[in-house]
Amino acid sequence: MLRWIAIAFLFLLVCGGGLTLASYAGFEWWRVNGAAPSEAEPPVAAAPGPTTPPAGGEPGAPAASEGASLAACDAGTAAFVAKDYGETIAQLDVCLEAHPNAVEAKLLRGRAYAAVERFDLAQIDLEKALVERPGDEPGWEALAYSRVRTENDRGAITALDAWIALNPSAARAWRMRADARFRLGNPTAALIDAERSCALGDADGCTLETRIKETRKRR
């Protein structure tokens, strides 16, 4: 009897140990392999940061544009010297689009407009530019000429007054003012200006002086 009890006890002891080992082995498998899927998942992509643009890309574009506009400024000046006024205007349009405060370009474009008889546009450019560059004699001449051609003799006289104040020896200015004054019905003042122009060596001023004197005699 005792022998069977001993055998039964040994059987239970062996079975219990097996269950314990099986349970421990199962726990270890879950601990190791059960966590694996989350570790194996791909990481969340990071938000893209700033990328470095390739050489010659967008950061170079403003510099290229700046270079092109400066080249247009130079090309416009060269065209004006060559008396290609249409090209002057085309190039200085580009120049002034990028550099709206370029006074010299505005003066040249205004003079070019006057040369091709686009007098309204000439006056816009010249009036603005001469505020900043009042010492530009060709600018005053072009402005006066544009105003004369748009039948604004009083405005022309204002421009000529500024030119004469700047350079009292400007014979053309005296002659142009004489002509404007004569058209406005002031032959006395016109004659004084024409005589001054002639004395300064302007042949057209001398011709105008003679014409004014003859007209006054007929009256």
C-alpha positions as CSV (number, residue, x, y, z in Angstrom):
1,M,0.0,0.0,0.0
2,L,2.7,2.4,0.9
3,R,4.5,1.6,-2.3
4,W,1.5,2.7,-4.4
5,I,1.1,5.9,-2.4
6,A,4.8,6.7,-3.1
7,I,4.3,6.0,-6.8
8,A,1.3,8.2,-7.0
9,F,3.1,11.0,-5.2
10,L,6.1,10.8,-7.6
11,F,3.6,10.9,-10.5
12,L,2.0,14.1,-9.3
13,L,5.3,15.7,-8.6
14,V,6.6,15.0,-12.1
15,C,3.3,16.2,-13.7
16,G,3.3,19.4,-11.7
17,G,6.8,20.3,-12.6
18,G,6.0,19.7,-16.3
19,L,3.1,22.1,-16.1
20,T,5.2,24.7,-14.3
21,L,7.9,24.5,-16.9
22,A,5.4,24.6,-19.7
23,S,3.7,27.7,-18.1
24,Y,7.1,29.4,-17.7
25,A,8.1,28.6,-21.3
26,G,4.8,30.0,-22.6
27,F,5.3,33.2,-20.6
28,E,8.8,33.6,-22.0
29,W,7.7,33.1,-25.6
30,W,5.0,35.8,-25.2
31,R,7.4,38.1,-23.5
32,V,10.0,37.8,-26.3
33,N,7.8,37.2,-29.3
34,G,4.7,39.1,-28.2
35,A,6.6,42.4,-28.1
36,A,8.2,41.8,-31.5
37,P,5.5,43.1,-33.7
38,S,5.5,46.6,-32.2
39,E,9.3,46.7,-32.4
40,A,9.2,45.5,-36.0
41,E,6.7,48.2,-37.1
42,P,8.3,50.9,-39.4
43,P,9.1,54.1,-37.6
44,V,6.8,57.1,-38.1
45,A,8.2,59.3,-40.8
46,A,9.6,62.6,-39.5
47,A,8.3,65.8,-40.9
48,P,10.4,66.9,-43.8
49,G,12.8,69.6,-43.0
50,P,14.2,72.3,-45.2
51,T,16.0,70.9,-48.2
52,T,19.1,72.5,-49.8
53,P,18.2,73.7,-53.3
54,P,20.5,72.6,-56.1
55,A,23.1,75.0,-57.3
56,G,21.7,77.4,-59.8
57,G,18.1,76.9,-58.5
58,E,15.7,79.5,-57.1
59,P,18.1,81.3,-54.8
60,G,20.1,82.2,-57.9
61,A,17.1,83.6,-59.8
62,P,16.9,87.0,-58.1
63,A,20.6,87.6,-58.7
64,A,20.1,86.6,-62.4
65,S,17.2,89.0,-62.6
66,E,19.2,91.7,-61.0
67,G,22.0,91.2,-63.6
68,A,19.5,91.3,-66.5
69,S,18.0,94.5,-65.3
70,L,21.4,96.2,-64.8
71,A,22.3,95.0,-68.3
72,A,19.2,96.6,-69.6
73,C,20.1,99.9,-67.9
74,D,23.5,99.8,-69.7
75,A,21.9,98.8,-73.0
76,G,19.4,101.6,-72.8
77,T,22.1,104.1,-72.2
78,A,24.1,102.8,-75.1
79,A,21.1,102.9,-77.4
80,F,20.4,106.5,-76.4
81,V,24.0,107.5,-77.3
82,A,23.4,105.7,-80.7
83,K,20.2,107.6,-81.1
84,D,18.2,104.4,-81.3
85,Y,15.3,105.8,-79.3
86,G,13.0,102.9,-79.7
87,E,15.6,100.5,-78.3
88,T,16.3,103.0,-75.6
89,I,12.7,103.0,-74.4
90,A,12.5,99.1,-74.6
91,Q,15.6,98.6,-72.6
92,L,14.9,101.3,-70.0
93,D,11.4,99.9,-69.5
94,V,13.1,96.7,-68.2
95,C,15.6,98.8,-66.2
96,L,13.0,100.9,-64.5
97,E,10.7,98.0,-63.8
98,A,13.5,96.6,-61.5
99,H,14.9,100.0,-60.5
100,P,12.0,102.5,-60.4
101,N,14.1,105.1,-58.6
102,A,16.9,105.1,-61.2
103,V,16.8,108.8,-62.0
104,E,19.3,108.8,-64.9
105,A,17.3,106.0,-66.6
106,K,14.1,108.0,-66.2
107,L,15.7,111.1,-67.6
108,L,17.0,109.3,-70.6
109,R,13.7,107.5,-71.2
110,G,11.9,110.8,-71.0
111,R,14.2,112.4,-73.5
112,A,13.8,109.3,-75.8
113,Y,10.0,109.7,-75.5
114,A,10.3,113.3,-76.6
115,A,12.5,112.3,-79.5
116,V,9.9,109.9,-80.8
117,E,7.1,112.5,-80.2
118,R,5.4,110.6,-77.3
119,F,5.2,113.9,-75.4
120,D,2.8,112.9,-72.7
121,L,5.0,110.0,-71.6
122,A,8.0,112.2,-71.9
123,Q,6.6,114.8,-69.5
124,I,5.7,112.1,-66.9
125,D,9.2,110.8,-66.8
126,L,10.9,114.2,-67.0
127,E,8.8,115.9,-64.4
128,K,9.5,113.2,-61.8
129,A,13.2,112.9,-62.6
130,L,13.9,116.7,-62.6
131,V,12.6,116.9,-59.0
132,E,15.5,114.8,-58.0
133,R,17.9,116.0,-60.6
134,P,17.2,119.7,-61.1
135,G,20.6,120.4,-62.5
136,D,20.0,118.3,-65.7
137,E,19.9,120.9,-68.6
138,P,19.0,118.4,-71.4
139,G,16.1,117.3,-69.2
140,W,14.7,120.8,-68.9
141,E,15.1,121.3,-72.6
142,A,13.2,118.1,-73.4
143,L,10.5,119.0,-70.9
144,A,10.1,122.5,-72.4
145,Y,10.0,121.0,-75.9
146,S,7.4,118.4,-75.0
147,R,5.2,121.1,-73.4
148,V,5.5,123.3,-76.5
149,R,4.5,120.4,-78.7
150,T,1.5,119.8,-76.6
151,E,0.5,123.5,-76.8
152,N,1.4,124.2,-73.2
153,D,3.5,127.3,-73.7
154,R,3.0,128.5,-70.2
155,G,4.3,125.2,-68.8
156,A,7.2,125.4,-71.3
157,I,8.1,128.9,-70.0
158,T,8.2,127.5,-66.4
159,A,10.6,124.8,-67.5
160,L,12.7,127.3,-69.5
161,D,12.8,129.7,-66.4
162,A,14.4,126.8,-64.5
163,W,16.8,126.1,-67.2
164,I,17.9,129.7,-67.6
165,A,18.3,130.1,-63.8
166,L,20.5,127.0,-63.9
167,N,22.5,128.3,-66.9
168,P,22.1,131.9,-68.0
169,S,24.3,131.3,-71.0
170,A,22.0,128.6,-72.5
171,A,21.2,130.4,-75.8
172,R,18.6,127.8,-76.8
173,A,16.7,128.4,-73.6
174,W,16.4,132.1,-74.3
175,R,15.4,131.5,-77.9
176,M,12.7,128.9,-76.9
177,R,11.3,131.2,-74.2
178,A,11.2,134.0,-76.7
179,D,9.2,131.9,-79.1
180,A,6.8,130.8,-76.4
181,R,6.3,134.3,-75.2
182,F,5.7,135.5,-78.7
183,R,3.0,132.9,-79.2
184,L,1.4,133.9,-76.0
185,G,1.1,137.5,-77.3
186,N,3.9,139.2,-75.4
187,P,6.2,140.4,-78.2
188,T,8.1,142.9,-76.0
189,A,9.4,140.2,-73.6
190,A,9.8,137.8,-76.6
191,L,12.1,140.3,-78.3
192,I,14.3,140.7,-75.2
193,D,14.8,137.0,-75.0
194,A,15.5,136.7,-78.7
195,E,18.1,139.4,-78.6
196,R,19.7,137.7,-75.6
197,S,19.7,134.4,-77.5
198,C,21.3,136.0,-80.6
199,A,23.9,137.7,-78.5
200,L,24.9,134.3,-77.0
201,G,25.5,133.0,-80.5
202,D,22.3,131.2,-81.4
203,A,21.6,131.7,-85.1
204,D,18.0,130.7,-84.8
205,G,17.7,133.3,-82.0
206,C,18.9,136.0,-84.4
207,T,16.4,134.9,-87.0
208,L,13.6,135.0,-84.4
209,E,14.7,138.4,-83.3
210,T,14.4,139.7,-86.9
211,R,11.0,138.1,-87.3
212,I,9.6,139.6,-84.1
213,K,10.9,143.1,-85.1
214,E,9.3,142.8,-88.5
215,T,6.0,141.7,-87.0
216,R,6.0,144.6,-84.5
217,K,6.6,147.1,-87.4
218,R,3.6,145.7,-89.3
219,R,1.4,146.3,-86.3
